[in-house]
Each structure stands twice: as C-alpha cells, then as structure tokens.
Amino acid sequence: MTTARAVLDILPDHVDGRRDFRIFGHFLEHFHRQIYGGVYDPGSHLADERGFRRDVIEALQRIRTPVIRWPGGCFVSAYDWKKGVGERVPCYDKAWRVEEPNSFGTDEFIAFCREVGAEPFICGNAGTGTPEDMSDWVEYCNLDIGEWAALRRANGHDAPFGVRHWSIGNENYGAWEMGAKSAGEWARLVLESAKMMKRVDPDVELAVASIADLDWNVRVLREAGHLLAWVSIHGYWSSASDEGEFERGYDALVARAFEPEQRIITTKHILGSLGYLGRLRIAFDEWNLRGWCHPRFTDFGHVDHSLMDRNDINSNYNMADAVFTACFLNACLRHCDAVGMANFSPAVNTVGAIFTHAEGIVLRPTYHVFDLFTNHSHAEVLHSALSAPVWQPQAEGATAIRQLDAVITHDPSTGAIGIVLVNLHATDAITCRIRGLAPGDGAPALMRTLAGPSVDAFNDIDRPEAVAIETRQLSIADRGDFIIDCPAHSVSVLNLE
C-alpha cells in the first residue's frame, strides 16, 4: 500500500450554485419486497396501525429524505391506479408477473410520505394508460371538485393531497417497457397528457421520460416542452446475471464511478442545444450502481421468482456501492445548475439502502453515504480545482480515472464548510492538501469517514455496523493551507464550522 498526494484549491468567493435538496431523493416500486414486506408490512410487530414499518420511517427521516418517487418503474406501465383506492381489486402485474394485491395504493403512499416528511412524486402510466387516466389521477389527488375528488373524500381524505411532482411515463423509449413508443408517438402522448394534467392543476410540475439522445428530445420538447418542468433520465451500471449473480470486482465497479456525470453533461448539452437549459431541469429519478436482479425480464417463458431473493443477500452491497454513490452525488452537486432531483433506486430492499427483516433493519453502506451528504454538507457549492493522481483500475476494459473526487459545500448563513473527499483506490490511501480558505486559529474540525475494513465489507443482520461512519476531531493550525489523510476506498466529509 502506498500513499498518493492530491491538491485541492478552493475559491471561497466563487459560488458555482446552490444544491436542490431533492437530489437526495429515493424511489419505490412494486417489485419483490420493496413495498410488501418493505415499507408496508401489516403483519409485523414493527409496523404501526396503518401497516407502515416504523423502523423504515425513522431511518428515512434520519437521512432527511426529501422526495419519494412511486409506483414505478416498469410496474407503472400497466398499473391501474383506480384499483388501488377505495375497494381494492387484486390484479396480475404484467411487468413482474406476480399478483399485485393493491393493498398499498395512492392513499397509503401519500400517508407514508407524510410520515417520512418527503414530497410525493407520482409516476403516471404512459404505457397502457391514457392522458385521461393520468389527469384523473391528478384530480383524485389535487382537486376539490369532480368525480375523482369525490372518491378521495369518500375514501376518508377530505383535503386534497396537493401532489406537486408528476412524471409522464417511465422508460417508454425502451422495448422492454409495456406501451413502448417511437419518438413521434411519445411526443404526441406527452403533449396531450401534459395538456390534460395542467388543466386539472396548472401548478403541477411535470417530468417526461427521456434519454440522452438528441433526436428523441427534439420531438418531445418541440411538441410539449412549454408544459414541462423536468426531463427524467435513468441509469444503472452493473447488472445481475440471469442466474442472480451480482458483479463482485471492486475495481471494475468503481471504474464506472464517473460515467453518471457524463450522462448529466450529455443531457445538459442536449437541453442547451434546444434552448431549454435553465428552463427545464434534470431529474435523475432512477439510479443506482446495481441493477435489480429480475432474471429473464424480457423473455416470454417461465420466470423463476425465487432468484429475485438474491437481491436480499447483503454481501452484494459493499464499499464499491458506497464509493460509486458518493461520486454520483458529487456529480449532482457539481451540476447543480441543471440537476434538481435524483431518486436512489430503491429506498428499501432489492438493491436499496435499507434492508428489512423480521426483527429490524440493516443499513447498507449506501445509506451511510446519504447520511454524510444530507446531514453534513451544505447548500452552496463553491468553486474548486482538484489536482489528483490518475489510477488504473485492475479490470478488463477499464480506463484510468482520478483517484480522488472532491466537492466543497458552504453554509452562507454560518460560514460553515463541508468538504466531501472520495478516495476511489482499493488499497492506497491519499493525502490531500487543501488551500484557499481563510486562515483560521486552529479551532477543531470534524472528519467523518466511511471506509470499512476492506473493499468487500458489508453490513448484515449479525454484523449491522461492520461498515459505519467514524468521526474524529482534528486540530488544523492554518485553515488556509492544511493536509487531510483519506483512507483507501473511503468517503469522507470534513466539517469546518
């Protein structure tokens, strides 16, 4: 093991922008144990009187979850929301090929979000659904008058829910999605859906499913861009095999840590070329290093649903996930001029940040990354210049990447600084010389670090804190020029109050 050196120059008078806290959002889909046995488990002694897992709610509150997207995902492209309110009608879920009991519907989702303190973000069915279906859903949630508002009141909710965020569809550009569309078909559906939804409630903010493709966006934005607030993009960078095996090699996984930023940059260029940069914002509203284990999703043969249980193997989620997650969030902060929302996929179970079991929860390493960012970084992003050594991951096809990633955040009301430092290297520590802040008087600083004893370290039922945040107090003689040590495969936030 060696120790590399980096230099981080901070320009404290140059503010790149202000983060939107919604970049720390999460996502829930009706898949495997995300809803049933995840956030909603009426038979559990850990659930409240409505069936919500209290421990999950408390965990999401601790990381100040700002927004939750629901109910999908691929699930939504054949979802009839009207079967999930009032008298519940079980149905066959054509996405995941299981029975959907519809016990957890719109009313439960809104109640869950209110308990967490998160804004609800509802994704509409643009697959088998129609513009009228989506606008009826807005009416159910947001109006005082009309047939569907009356149904909401009859279901015990007199006041409108006031749902601000709505997405027109999911991944309807993809052949795997039910109701996939060509660019022309999609543009027309988006226009008609947006018209009807905005006529029900002109204050809703509409997102449209998009990809980093110029031709696709030209059609959609020229038709309906004037009615939209967001373009929605997705990304997963490691897929499980059809046998349910998850990728293991740390170097190969972390080598992709800066690829999400390239997708953001490409989308920014597309928005700029069409005159929409600054008018529309990016919602990276499904993302994770890990793609879900859903074997033979696009086949028409028998599906072995037991393989989906492999999503619950906690050893799949280790420091590679944590480092990737931190680099993703850093990218959102660097591009805070364009990225206003992101939704980690999912919040609970599958490849999520929280794992539930009969007697409690396990907080996976990615959960602790959100803890570092939501509770120990600040609203303003300061300009900086990083000089870091290049590292060559030992993985087939991997290109060299910088060993260190950094973002500087600032609280303008108190002057507090939060410096995020991510050491991507598997085995080598790195020291970072930090310059440019106003000289201090040697007052103490706090360094919070998530590292784990090895790259393969993970948390599980019998070892819930194998990977945890460690806090140490530092004495910095001169805040204008000092050196910080960053362990291998680590995520740190240095707080200077």
C-alpha positions as CSV (number, residue, x, y, z in Angstrom):
1,M,0.0,0.0,0.0
2,T,1.3,3.5,-0.9
3,T,0.1,7.0,-0.2
4,A,-0.6,9.3,-3.1
5,R,-0.9,13.1,-3.0
6,A,-3.5,15.5,-4.3
7,V,-4.0,19.3,-4.1
8,L,-7.4,20.9,-3.7
9,D,-7.6,24.7,-4.3
10,I,-10.8,26.3,-3.1
11,L,-12.1,29.7,-4.4
12,P,-14.4,30.6,-1.5
13,D,-15.7,33.8,-3.1
14,H,-16.8,31.9,-6.3
15,V,-20.1,30.1,-5.8
16,D,-21.0,27.6,-8.5
17,G,-24.6,27.4,-7.4
18,R,-27.0,26.1,-4.8
19,R,-27.9,22.5,-4.5
20,D,-31.5,21.4,-4.6
21,F,-32.0,19.1,-1.7
22,R,-34.2,16.9,-3.8
23,I,-31.1,15.3,-5.3
24,F,-31.1,13.2,-2.2
25,G,-34.5,11.6,-3.0
26,H,-35.4,8.0,-3.2
27,F,-37.7,5.6,-5.2
28,L,-40.1,2.8,-4.5
29,E,-41.6,0.3,-7.0
30,H,-44.0,-2.6,-6.6
31,F,-41.2,-5.1,-7.0
32,H,-40.2,-8.0,-4.8
33,R,-40.1,-6.7,-1.2
34,Q,-39.8,-3.0,-1.7
35,I,-43.5,-2.4,-0.8
36,Y,-44.9,-5.6,0.7
37,G,-42.5,-6.7,3.4
38,G,-40.5,-3.5,3.0
39,V,-42.2,-0.2,3.8
40,Y,-45.6,-1.8,4.2
41,D,-45.9,-4.9,6.4
42,P,-49.2,-5.0,8.4
43,G,-48.3,-8.4,10.0
44,S,-45.1,-7.2,11.5
45,H,-44.8,-6.2,15.2
46,L,-42.6,-3.4,13.9
47,A,-45.4,-1.8,11.9
48,D,-47.7,0.9,13.0
49,E,-51.5,0.8,13.0
50,R,-51.5,1.5,9.2
51,G,-49.0,-1.2,8.4
52,F,-46.0,1.1,7.8
53,R,-42.7,-0.1,9.2
54,R,-41.8,2.3,11.9
55,D,-38.1,1.5,11.7
56,V,-38.0,2.2,8.0
57,I,-39.8,5.5,8.5
58,E,-37.3,6.5,11.2
59,A,-34.3,5.5,9.0
60,L,-35.6,7.6,6.1
61,Q,-36.2,10.5,8.5
62,R,-32.6,10.4,9.7
63,I,-31.3,11.0,6.2
64,R,-33.9,13.7,5.7
65,T,-35.4,12.0,2.6
66,P,-36.9,15.0,0.6
67,V,-38.9,13.2,-2.1
68,I,-40.0,9.7,-3.0
69,R,-40.9,8.6,-6.5
70,W,-43.6,5.8,-6.9
71,P,-45.1,3.4,-8.1
72,G,-42.5,2.6,-10.8
73,G,-40.6,1.9,-12.7
74,C,-41.6,-0.7,-15.2
75,F,-44.5,-1.7,-12.9
76,V,-46.4,1.6,-13.7
77,S,-46.7,1.0,-17.4
78,A,-49.6,-1.4,-16.8
79,Y,-50.8,0.0,-13.5
80,D,-54.4,1.0,-13.0
81,W,-54.3,3.4,-10.1
82,K,-58.1,3.2,-9.7
83,K,-57.8,-0.4,-8.5
84,G,-55.6,0.8,-5.6
85,V,-58.0,3.2,-4.0
86,G,-61.3,2.5,-2.2
87,E,-62.3,-1.1,-2.6
88,R,-59.1,-2.8,-3.6
89,V,-59.0,-5.1,-6.6
90,P,-56.1,-7.5,-6.8
91,C,-54.7,-7.9,-10.3
92,Y,-52.0,-9.6,-12.3
93,D,-48.8,-7.5,-12.6
94,K,-47.7,-7.9,-16.2
95,A,-44.3,-6.3,-15.5
96,W,-43.0,-8.7,-12.8
97,R,-45.6,-11.5,-13.4
98,V,-46.9,-11.8,-9.9
99,E,-50.3,-10.9,-8.3
100,E,-50.5,-7.3,-7.1
101,P,-52.9,-7.1,-4.1
102,N,-53.2,-3.3,-4.5
103,S,-53.3,-3.0,-0.7
104,F,-50.7,-0.2,-0.9
105,G,-52.1,2.4,-3.3
106,T,-52.2,6.2,-3.6
107,D,-53.7,6.9,-0.2
108,E,-51.1,4.8,1.5
109,F,-48.3,6.3,-0.5
110,I,-49.3,9.8,0.4
111,A,-49.6,8.8,4.1
112,F,-46.2,7.2,4.1
113,C,-44.6,10.2,2.5
114,R,-46.1,12.4,5.2
115,E,-44.8,10.2,7.9
116,V,-41.3,10.4,6.4
117,G,-41.6,14.1,5.7
118,A,-40.9,13.6,2.0
119,E,-42.7,15.1,-1.0
120,P,-44.6,12.5,-3.1
121,F,-43.6,12.2,-6.7
122,I,-46.1,10.1,-8.7
123,C,-45.2,8.4,-12.0
124,G,-48.1,8.0,-14.4
125,N,-49.0,5.1,-16.6
126,A,-48.0,6.1,-20.1
127,G,-47.9,2.5,-21.3
128,T,-51.4,1.1,-21.2
129,G,-52.8,4.2,-19.7
130,T,-54.2,7.3,-21.4
131,P,-53.9,11.1,-20.9
132,E,-57.3,10.9,-19.3
133,D,-56.2,8.3,-16.8
134,M,-53.2,10.4,-15.7
135,S,-55.3,13.6,-15.4
136,D,-57.9,11.7,-13.4
137,W,-55.2,10.7,-11.0
138,V,-54.2,14.4,-10.6
139,E,-57.9,15.2,-10.0
140,Y,-58.1,12.5,-7.3
141,C,-55.0,13.9,-5.5
142,N,-55.3,17.6,-6.0
143,L,-58.9,18.9,-6.7
144,D,-61.8,19.8,-4.5
145,I,-64.4,19.1,-7.2
146,G,-65.2,16.4,-9.7
147,E,-65.8,12.7,-9.8
148,W,-62.4,11.6,-8.6
149,A,-62.0,14.2,-5.9
150,A,-65.4,13.0,-4.6
151,L,-64.0,9.5,-4.5
152,R,-61.0,10.7,-2.5
153,R,-63.3,12.3,0.1
154,A,-65.4,9.1,0.2
155,N,-62.2,7.3,1.0
156,G,-61.7,9.4,4.0
157,H,-59.4,12.2,2.7
158,D,-61.4,15.5,2.6
159,A,-58.5,17.8,1.9
160,P,-56.6,17.5,-1.4
161,F,-53.2,15.8,-1.2
162,G,-51.5,18.6,-3.2
163,V,-49.1,16.4,-5.1
164,R,-46.7,18.7,-7.0
165,H,-44.4,16.3,-8.8
166,W,-45.7,14.1,-11.6
167,S,-43.9,12.1,-14.3
168,I,-45.5,11.3,-17.6
169,G,-44.4,7.7,-18.0
170,N,-41.3,5.7,-17.1
171,E,-38.9,4.2,-19.7
172,N,-41.3,4.3,-22.6
173,Y,-38.5,4.7,-25.1
174,G,-37.4,1.1,-24.4
175,A,-38.6,-2.1,-26.0
176,W,-38.7,-3.7,-22.5
177,E,-41.4,-1.3,-21.4
178,M,-45.1,-2.1,-21.9
179,G,-46.5,0.6,-24.2
180,A,-43.1,1.5,-25.7
181,K,-43.4,4.4,-28.1
182,S,-41.5,5.8,-31.1
183,A,-40.3,9.4,-30.7
184,G,-43.2,10.7,-32.7
185,E,-45.8,8.7,-30.8
186,W,-44.2,9.7,-27.5
187,A,-44.2,13.4,-28.3
188,R,-47.9,13.4,-29.1
189,L,-48.8,11.4,-26.0
190,V,-46.7,13.7,-23.8
191,L,-48.4,16.8,-25.3
192,E,-51.9,15.5,-24.7
193,S,-51.2,14.2,-21.3
194,A,-49.5,17.4,-20.2
195,K,-52.4,19.5,-21.5
196,M,-55.0,17.5,-19.6
197,M,-52.9,17.3,-16.4
198,K,-52.2,21.0,-16.4
199,R,-55.9,21.8,-17.0
200,V,-56.7,19.8,-13.8
201,D,-54.0,21.6,-11.8
202,P,-51.8,24.2,-13.5
203,D,-49.3,24.2,-10.6
204,V,-48.1,20.6,-11.1
205,E,-44.5,20.1,-12.2
206,L,-44.4,17.6,-15.0
207,A,-41.4,15.4,-15.8
208,V,-41.0,13.5,-19.1
209,A,-39.1,10.2,-19.6
210,S,-36.1,10.9,-21.7
211,I,-32.8,9.5,-22.9
212,A,-29.5,11.2,-23.8
213,D,-30.5,11.3,-27.5
214,L,-30.9,14.5,-29.5
215,D,-33.5,13.2,-31.9
216,W,-35.7,11.9,-29.2
217,N,-35.7,15.1,-27.2
218,V,-36.2,17.3,-30.3
219,R,-39.5,15.6,-31.0
220,V,-40.7,15.7,-27.4
221,L,-39.6,19.2,-26.4
222,R,-40.7,20.9,-29.6
223,E,-44.2,19.4,-29.0
224,A,-44.6,19.7,-25.3
225,G,-41.5,21.4,-23.8
226,H,-43.6,24.5,-22.9
227,L,-45.7,22.4,-20.5
228,L,-42.8,20.6,-18.8
229,A,-40.6,21.3,-15.8
230,W,-38.2,18.3,-15.8
231,V,-36.6,15.8,-18.1
232,S,-36.2,12.4,-16.4
233,I,-33.1,10.2,-17.0
234,H,-32.2,6.8,-15.5
235,G,-29.0,4.8,-15.0
236,Y,-27.8,1.5,-13.7
237,W,-24.2,0.5,-14.3
238,S,-23.9,-3.1,-13.1
239,S,-26.5,-5.9,-13.9
240,A,-27.1,-9.2,-12.2
241,S,-26.9,-12.3,-14.3
242,D,-29.9,-14.4,-15.2
243,E,-28.7,-16.7,-12.5
244,G,-28.9,-13.9,-10.0
245,E,-25.2,-13.4,-9.6
246,F,-24.1,-9.9,-8.7
247,E,-20.8,-8.4,-10.0
248,R,-18.1,-8.6,-7.4
249,G,-14.9,-7.0,-8.6
250,Y,-14.3,-3.7,-6.8
251,D,-12.0,-2.2,-9.5
252,A,-14.5,-3.0,-12.3
253,L,-17.4,-1.4,-10.4
254,V,-15.6,1.7,-9.3
255,A,-14.1,2.3,-12.7
256,R,-17.7,3.4,-13.7
257,A,-18.0,6.0,-10.9
258,F,-17.7,9.0,-13.3
259,E,-20.0,7.6,-16.0
260,P,-23.2,9.2,-14.5
261,E,-21.6,12.6,-14.7
262,Q,-21.0,12.1,-18.5
263,R,-24.8,11.3,-18.8
264,I,-25.6,14.5,-17.0
265,I,-23.2,16.5,-19.2
266,T,-24.7,15.0,-22.4
267,T,-28.2,15.8,-21.2
268,K,-27.2,19.4,-20.4
269,H,-25.7,19.7,-23.9
270,I,-29.0,18.5,-25.5
271,L,-31.1,20.9,-23.4
272,G,-28.7,23.7,-24.3
273,S,-28.8,22.9,-28.0
274,L,-32.6,23.0,-27.9
275,G,-32.8,26.2,-25.8
276,Y,-34.1,24.5,-22.7
277,L,-31.1,24.6,-20.4
278,G,-32.3,26.7,-17.4
279,R,-36.0,26.3,-18.4
280,L,-36.1,22.6,-17.7
281,R,-34.2,20.7,-15.0
282,I,-32.8,17.2,-14.9
283,A,-34.4,14.6,-12.6
284,F,-32.1,11.6,-12.4
285,D,-35.1,9.8,-10.9
286,E,-33.9,6.2,-11.1
287,W,-30.3,5.5,-10.4
288,N,-28.0,3.0,-8.6
289,L,-24.7,1.3,-9.3
290,R,-26.6,-2.0,-9.2
291,G,-29.4,-3.1,-11.5
292,W,-32.1,-5.2,-9.9
293,C,-32.0,-9.0,-10.1
294,H,-35.1,-9.7,-12.3
295,P,-34.0,-12.7,-14.4
296,R,-35.3,-13.1,-18.0
297,F,-37.4,-10.0,-17.6
298,T,-37.9,-9.6,-21.4
299,D,-38.4,-13.4,-22.1
300,F,-41.8,-14.9,-22.5
301,G,-41.1,-18.2,-20.7
302,H,-41.3,-19.3,-17.1
303,V,-39.8,-16.9,-14.6
304,D,-38.1,-18.3,-11.5
305,H,-39.2,-15.8,-8.9
306,S,-37.1,-17.3,-6.2
307,L,-34.0,-15.9,-8.0
308,M,-35.2,-12.4,-7.0
309,D,-34.5,-13.3,-3.4
310,R,-30.8,-12.9,-4.3
311,N,-31.5,-9.2,-4.1
312,D,-31.6,-9.7,-0.4
313,I,-28.1,-11.0,0.0
314,N,-26.4,-8.2,1.9
315,S,-22.9,-9.2,0.9
316,N,-23.7,-8.0,-2.6
317,Y,-23.5,-4.4,-1.3
318,N,-20.2,-3.2,-0.1
319,M,-17.7,-0.3,-0.4
320,A,-17.9,-0.3,-4.2
321,D,-21.5,0.8,-3.8
322,A,-20.6,3.4,-1.3
323,V,-17.8,5.0,-3.3
324,F,-20.0,4.9,-6.5
325,T,-22.9,6.5,-4.7
326,A,-20.7,9.3,-3.3
327,C,-19.3,10.1,-6.7
328,F,-22.8,10.2,-8.2
329,L,-23.9,12.7,-5.5
330,N,-20.8,14.8,-6.1
331,A,-21.7,14.9,-9.8
332,C,-25.2,16.2,-8.9
333,L,-23.6,18.9,-6.7
334,R,-21.2,19.9,-9.4
335,H,-24.0,20.3,-11.9
336,C,-26.5,21.9,-9.5
337,D,-27.3,24.4,-12.2
338,A,-29.1,21.7,-14.1
339,V,-29.8,18.7,-11.8
340,G,-32.6,19.4,-9.4
341,M,-33.7,16.0,-8.4
342,A,-32.4,12.4,-8.1
343,N,-34.0,9.3,-6.8
344,F,-31.9,6.5,-5.5
345,S,-33.4,3.2,-6.7
346,P,-34.8,1.9,-4.5
347,A,-35.1,3.1,-0.9
348,V,-35.8,-0.3,0.7
349,N,-34.8,-3.9,-0.1
350,T,-33.8,-5.1,-3.6
351,V,-30.6,-3.2,-4.2
352,G,-31.6,-0.4,-1.8
353,A,-30.0,1.5,1.0
354,I,-32.2,-0.2,3.7
355,F,-32.8,-3.9,4.2
356,T,-35.7,-5.1,6.2
357,H,-36.0,-8.4,8.1
358,A,-38.5,-9.8,10.7
359,E,-36.7,-8.2,13.7
360,G,-35.4,-4.9,12.3
361,I,-33.4,-3.3,9.5
362,V,-29.9,-3.3,8.2
363,L,-28.4,-0.1,6.9
364,R,-26.3,-0.9,3.9
365,P,-23.1,1.2,3.2
366,T,-25.0,3.4,0.7
367,Y,-27.3,4.5,3.5
368,H,-24.4,5.9,5.4
369,V,-23.3,7.9,2.3
370,F,-26.7,9.6,2.3
371,D,-26.2,10.3,6.0
372,L,-22.9,12.0,5.2
373,F,-24.3,14.2,2.4
374,T,-27.7,15.1,3.9
375,N,-26.6,15.8,7.4
376,H,-23.0,17.1,7.0
377,S,-22.8,19.0,3.7
378,H,-24.2,22.5,2.9
379,A,-26.4,24.4,0.5
380,E,-23.9,26.3,-1.6
381,V,-21.3,24.6,-3.9
382,L,-18.0,26.5,-4.0
383,H,-15.7,26.5,-7.0
384,S,-12.6,24.5,-6.7
385,A,-9.7,23.0,-8.7
386,L,-8.5,19.5,-7.9
387,S,-5.2,18.0,-9.0
388,A,-5.2,14.3,-8.2
389,P,-3.2,11.3,-9.4
390,V,-4.6,9.0,-12.0
391,W,-5.4,5.5,-11.0
392,Q,-5.7,2.5,-13.4
393,P,-8.3,0.1,-12.0
394,Q,-7.3,-3.6,-12.5
395,A,-10.2,-4.7,-14.6
396,E,-10.7,-5.7,-18.2
397,G,-11.6,-2.7,-20.3
398,A,-11.3,-0.2,-17.5
399,T,-9.8,3.2,-18.3
400,A,-7.7,5.2,-16.0
401,I,-9.6,7.5,-13.6
402,R,-8.6,10.1,-11.0
403,Q,-8.0,8.6,-7.6
404,L,-9.8,11.4,-5.6
405,D,-13.1,13.1,-6.1
406,A,-14.0,16.3,-4.2
407,V,-16.8,18.8,-3.8
408,I,-16.8,21.8,-1.4
409,T,-20.1,23.0,0.1
410,H,-20.8,26.1,2.2
411,D,-23.5,27.4,4.5
412,P,-23.7,31.1,3.7
413,S,-25.6,31.9,7.0
414,T,-22.9,30.5,9.3
415,G,-19.8,30.3,7.1
416,A,-19.5,26.5,7.8
417,I,-17.7,24.5,5.2
418,G,-18.2,20.8,4.3
419,I,-15.6,19.2,2.1
420,V,-16.5,15.9,0.5
421,L,-13.5,13.7,-0.3
422,V,-13.8,10.3,-2.0
423,N,-10.8,8.1,-2.4
424,L,-11.6,5.5,-5.1
425,H,-8.5,3.4,-4.8
426,A,-8.9,-0.1,-3.5
427,T,-5.8,-0.2,-1.4
428,D,-3.9,3.1,-1.4
429,A,-4.5,6.0,0.9
430,I,-4.2,9.5,-0.4
431,T,-3.3,12.8,1.3
432,C,-5.0,16.0,0.1
433,R,-3.5,19.4,0.6
434,I,-6.3,21.9,0.8
435,R,-5.7,25.6,0.1
436,G,-7.6,28.8,-0.3
437,L,-9.8,29.1,2.8
438,A,-9.5,32.0,5.1
439,P,-6.7,31.3,7.7
440,G,-8.1,30.0,11.0
441,D,-7.0,30.0,14.6
442,G,-6.6,26.3,14.9
443,A,-10.1,25.6,16.1
444,P,-11.1,21.9,15.9
445,A,-12.7,20.3,12.8
446,L,-14.6,17.1,12.5
447,M,-13.7,14.4,9.9
448,R,-16.4,11.8,9.3
449,T,-15.3,8.8,7.3
450,L,-17.0,5.7,5.9
451,A,-14.4,3.2,4.8
452,G,-14.9,-0.4,6.2
453,P,-12.1,-2.8,6.9
454,S,-11.9,-3.9,3.2
455,V,-13.5,-3.2,-0.2
456,D,-15.8,-6.2,0.4
457,A,-17.0,-5.1,3.8
458,F,-20.8,-5.1,4.2
459,N,-23.4,-4.9,6.9
460,D,-25.8,-7.7,7.7
461,I,-28.2,-8.9,10.4
462,D,-25.4,-10.4,12.5
463,R,-23.0,-7.6,11.7
464,P,-25.0,-4.4,11.3
465,E,-22.1,-2.0,11.9
466,A,-19.3,-3.6,10.1
467,V,-19.3,-0.5,7.8
468,A,-20.1,2.6,9.8
469,I,-19.2,6.3,9.9
470,E,-16.3,7.0,12.1
471,T,-15.8,10.5,13.5
472,R,-12.6,12.1,14.6
473,Q,-11.7,15.6,15.8
474,L,-8.8,17.3,14.0
475,S,-6.8,20.4,15.0
476,I,-5.9,22.4,12.0
477,A,-3.3,25.1,12.6
478,D,-4.0,27.1,9.4
479,R,-7.2,26.6,7.5
480,G,-5.7,28.4,4.6
481,D,-3.3,25.5,3.9
482,F,-3.5,22.1,5.5
483,I,-3.4,18.4,4.7
484,I,-6.0,15.7,5.2
485,D,-5.5,11.9,5.0
486,C,-8.1,9.9,3.2
487,P,-8.0,6.1,3.7
488,A,-8.3,3.7,0.8
489,H,-11.9,3.1,-0.6
490,S,-13.4,5.8,1.6
491,V,-16.0,8.5,1.6
492,S,-15.3,11.4,4.0
493,V,-16.8,14.8,4.9
494,L,-14.6,17.3,6.6
495,N,-16.6,19.9,8.5
496,L,-15.1,23.2,9.4
497,E,-17.6,25.2,11.5
